[in-house]
Amino acid sequence: MDIQLTLKLNKQTIDKAKKYAVNQNRSLSQIVEDYLTTLTLQKTDSNKDDIVISPFVKSLSSGISVPPDLDYKTLYSNYSVEKHK
């Protein structure tokens, strides 16, 4: 059962959101409902302090651990020097 909700938002935000909704071929109500559903699922399915990582981001994991004191700037600088010799 759907219930009407009234929100007070900045006019520019509403205008941008409406344009976004049109570009996505969705209603603004659908977008807000999906967003609120996502927020409430995250709060009930996990601890508040936990970070929720999407399946896509998890799929990017290489399994390689990086030392916390790694000097990536020096490594990249050395790599660039060698590459452009």
Secondary structure, 3 states (H helix, E strand, C coil): CCCCCCCCCCHHHHHHHHHHHHHCCCCHHHHHHHHHHHHHHHHHHCCCCCCCCCHHHHHCCCCCCCCCCCCHHHHHHHHHHHHCC
